[in-house]
Structures are given as C-alpha cells and as structure tokens.
C-alpha cells in the first residue's frame, strides 16, 4: 500500500515538473541560436548574429568563459569579437555551455552549490584528462560529462526554486536520470551524456581510466573539497615572479571561477 502511495505521489510530482519544463520551453534561448551552433557550416555573419539573439547575461558569461580559456589555457589576451568567443570555445561546446548557463540561471540561491559543483567537475575532469594524455575528443567528452553529470538534480532544483516546495532525496535519486534524459533530448545534447549519467559508477578501460571514470573521479574530488558552506578549498602553488611562473593550476582554477562569476565559492590556499 505504501509503495502504491509513493508511486502515485511520484507520478503527480513528475507530471508537475514536466509541465514546468514544457512551460519554460527553451529557457530563454532563441531556437535560432541552437540551430546556428549545431550547423558546423554556419557562416561568420550567422555566428556573429548569435550575440544579439541571446540573453545579455548568458552572452556576458560566455564571453568571460572564453576569456578564461584564452588567458588561463592558451596564454592569449581576451577575445575581441563574438566570433572569437565561439572560435575559442568551439561551436558545439559553446552551445552546450549556453544550455548549461540558461539552466543554472533558473536556480535559486539555495541551490547555487549545484552550479559550482558542475563547473568544478567539468574543469577538474578536463585537467585530469589532459594530464593523463587523453585525445582531444576524450578530453572534451570528460569536460562535458562533468558539466552535465548532475543535470537531473539541476532540473529538480529548478522546479523547487519556482514552486518553493521540499522534495526528498529519495525522489531525486529515483528520477534524476529520467529528467536528465528529457533535457538531453530537448536540446539535442550528445547522446553519451545519458549513458554516462545512468551508469552511476566508475568505469575503467583495460589499462586506463575512461572518460566516464574521469568524470566520476572529478565529481568525487569536488565532493571531498567542498566545505559545509559550499566553498571548494584547494591547496595549490600560485604564480610567483621568483620562479618565473605566469600560470599555475591554482591560478587557472581561480581565474576560471572568477570569470564565470563563482569566484566566491572557490578558495585557493597558496603553497
């Protein structure tokens, strides 16, 4: 009897969340933006037009992310045009980031930790994959997997932020994969994301980590490094003129979070 009652309550809540998702549509993203970025043959003028089609806050955060890529990862200045922004990020990665930022923007302050954890898992997965010598495609897969690993939880938290109701952890655990799959299909995100989210465990190759394994390792590191207030604490060397170091992993991580507006949630302890 209790199981039947739970099933009924779950179905009612799922229906309410799906109704919320249907009402939100593309979460403020102009569908034309998605079409342009999904088409690798889009012209420079079409790509340049994206900025005016986007929500200003999303455009600003995308520019800042591209700036972090330029400065922290590539050692250049900041991108001058919106074509530079897309070129530095890549068209499909830019689209994925736009979707992620649009979703995160719907989170209330009480769920900000989810956004911080998602960007942290993405960055850590990228760094680990690069240092393990993964091919570029596998690095990008790990980076994207980290960003969207908690997608189902984000969807439920978005609904909570709007409805102001409490949702128990058991419901989240039972239905996060289903809700993640709905967003993946709606925005035509890479299919491997659904498999990675549903796997829910560490997956290894014969002699090395898989991209999936790196994502779950990165998530575990984020969980371990996050304090009770949602701040990620990392001990790392910072640039020092005495050592002629302009960039360190610590400065890359710090700059990345500052640029995406989450600098207050990351604390780098110099060593």
Buried (B, 14 or more C-beta within 10 A) or exposed (E): EEEEEEEEEBEEBBEEBBEBBEEBEEBEBBEEBBEBBEEEEBEEEBBBBBBEEBBEEBBBBBBBBBBBBBBBBEEEEBBEEBBBBBBBBBBBBBBBBBBBBBBBBBBEEEBBBBBBBBBBBBBBBBBBBBEEEBEEEBBBBBBBBBBBBBBBBBBBBBBBBBEEEEBEEEBBEEBBBBBBBBBBEBBEBBEBBBEBBEBEEBBEEEEEBBBBBBBBBBBEBBEEBBEEEBBBEBEBBBEEEEEEEEBBBBBBBBBBBBBBBBEEBBBBEEE
